[in-house]
């Protein structure tokens, strides 16, 4: 099988790859370790983005997958055992160090897949800080794969939460885990909890703790999840990213060229 996971390369192999460093793409993913109720393991935010990154990279040339960061900022999920939560400041510095390490070795094309909501502000701050100091580096960021996939698949794909399939361990996420780690899913323990009054009030952001909106550690309707849906979700996400990276490669990753209309 084609080797794409950075930790699996030998020193010789990585030197050979980096000899064409102007064209190498590094896919960097960020996850978390936190409670997703009784039907899921603690690692969906880690398992999904890393597997997606691997499936993307095997379809592309000169593309490596950096090991997924297993911990994220999970203070809002800390009410149920057992989140391993890092501070926002730590998360920012960690992301900056990862990006700067890649840049130090000549990689100027970075694609980020995030698997956890709590990481979003930290990763964006880190990416903007790194971009400010490295104007010749191109960075593309998917902050919330679940939101992107939901829009791609349309309102009729999911059966729960007004057709969005959303939730922390809800229909969409549970389906995705069933596609990549079915051995870890116990759907018989799934319970529906939809705090619609918090999430459906567009334009307002409630700073919630999971214990305020869930009795189990999850939200959404996981009982609607299926492996078939999960396969479609994962394939949709992989196809979107493969197509985007191919497009970026064709344009030399010059994604912000000003156009005169």
N, C-alpha and C positions, 0 to 999 in steps of 0.2 A: 504493500500500500504506500502511496505517496506520503513522504514525511513532511509535515507542516507544523507540528507542535515544537516550539522553541526548545523545550527541555529535552527533546529527543535527538536533537542535532549533535553531532560530534564537533569538536573544534575545527577540524578540517572542513566539514560540510558547511558550517556557518561562515567560515572565511570565503569559501567558494561562492556562497550565496551573496555575501556582502560585497563581493568584487563588482557586482552590478548594483551597488547600493542606491544609486539615483532612482532606480525603478522598484526597489523592494517596498512592499506594503506590510505594515505590522498591524494586525488586528488585536486590540487590547480590550478585554472584557472585565467588568466589575460585578461582583455578586454580593452575597451576604449570608450570614448564618443566623436564622431566627425562626421562631415558631410560626408554622402555617396550619395550625389546628391538628386534629387527630388523624386526618385522612392523608396528610402529606408529610414528607420528611422536612428537616430544617433547611435543606439546601436547594430548593427550586431556583432561587435567584443566581445560584452558582452553576447548577447543572445545565440550565437552558442556554444562557449566552455562550458558555464555553463550547457546548456541542454545536451550536449554530455556527460559531466561529470556525470550528474544525471543518464542518461540512462546506462552508463557504471557501475556505482556503484550498481544499483539495480540488476545487473546480478552477482555480486560478494559478497563474505562474508567479513566481517571485513573491510569494505571500507567506508570512509566518504568523503563528498564533502565540501570543504571549500568555503564560499561565494566568488564568482568571484569579483575580483577587477574591479570596473566600470570605472576607469580612467587610462590612459596610457600616454606615451610620444608621443604627437601628434603635435609637433610644425610644422611639415611639412604638416599638414592638417589644419593649423590655418587660412588659407586665406579665408575660407568659414565658416559661422556661424553654430554651435558654438562649437568648440573643447574645452574640458576641459583638458588641457595639464599639466602634471606634469614633472618636470625636470628629466633628467637621474639620477642625484644624488638622488633625492627623490624616484624615481622608484627602484633604487638599494636598498636603505635603507628599503623601504616598503617590498620588496620581502624578503630581509634578515630577517626582523622582523617576517614576516609570517612563514618562514621556521624555525627560531629559536624558535618561540612559539610552533610549533608542536613538535619539538625536546624536548623542556622543559617538555612537557607532555608525553614523552616516545615514540613518533612516530618516527620511523627510516626509513620508506619507503614513499617516496614522489614522486608523479607523477604529472608533470606539463603540462597543456594544455594552449598554448598561442593563443589568437585570434587576435593579432594586431602586424603589422610589426615593429612599433616603440619600442615595448617592448623587442624585441629579445636580443639586446646587454645587456640591464640592467638585464634581468632575468638570462642570462648566467653568467654575472659577479657575481651577488648575489649568484647563486647556487654554483659557484666555490669557493667563499669566505666561504660559509657555509660548504662546503665539506672539505675545508682545515682545518677547526677547529673542524670537526666532522667526522673523517675518518670512523666511524662505521655506518654512515648514507648513505643510497642509494637514489640517485636522478636520475630520468629519465625525459627528457624534450622533448616535441614536440614544436619546435619553430614556425613552420608554417604549420598548419593542411592543408591548401589549397594546398600546394606543395606536401605533402605526399599523399593526396587523389588523386591529379591529376596523380601522378605516378602509384598509385594502379589501377586506373580506365582505364588508357591507353589513347593513342592519339585519339582513335575513339569515345570516350565518349562525349567530348565537341564539340561544333560546331564553336566556335570562337577562335580567337587569336592563330592560328596554332594548334588548337586542345587542348590547355591548359585550356581554360575557365577562365583564370586569370583576374585580375583587381581589383581595389578598388571599390567594388560594381559592379563587372562584372558578367559574366554568372554564374560562380561557386558560388560566395558569395551570389548573389541574389537568386539563387536556394536554397541554404542552409537556408536562412532566410525564404523563402516561405515554407520550411518544418517545421520550428520551430515557426515562428510567421507570418503566412500568412496574418493576419489581418493588418499588418503594411506595406505591400508591395503594391506599386502603379505602376505596370509595364507600364501603359499607359504614364507615365512620363519619361520612360527610354530613354536615348540617348547614342549612340555608340561613344566612343572615345578611340582609341588605339594608344598610343605614342610608336610605335614599335621601332623607332630609339633609344629610351632611354633604353628599356628593352630587346631588342633582340640582343644587341651588347655584346655577351658573354665575360666575363672576365673583363669588365669595369663597374665600379659602378659610376653612376651619382648622386651627392647629389642634389636632386631636391626638390622644393617646389611644392605642388599640383597645384598652380596657373600657374606654368610654363608648365604643361603637361595636364591640364584639364580645360575646361571652365565651368564645372558643379560641380566639386568636386569628380567625379568618373572617373574610367578608365575601359576599357573593353567593352563588348557587352551584357549588361543586358537583352536586348530584347529576347535573346535566352534562358533565364532562364525559368524553369518550376518547379512546385512542385514535379513532378515525379523524375526529376533529383536531386532535393534537398533531397528527401527521400533516394535515392541511396547514395548520398554523406554522409549524416548523418549516415546511416546504415553501410557504409563502414568504416567510422571513428570509430564508436562505436565498431564494430567487431574487428578492428585492435587493439584497445586499450584493449578490454577485453581479447583477445588472448595474448597480450603482458604481461598484468598483471598476467594472469594465469601462463604463462611461468616463469615469475619472481618469483611468489610465489612458484612454484615447485622447483626452484633453490635456495630458500632462499634469493633471491635478490642479490646473488653473481654473478653479471653480468660481472665482470672483471677478472675472474680467468685466470691466464696465462696457456696456453697449450703448451706442448712440442710436436713438430711435428716429 
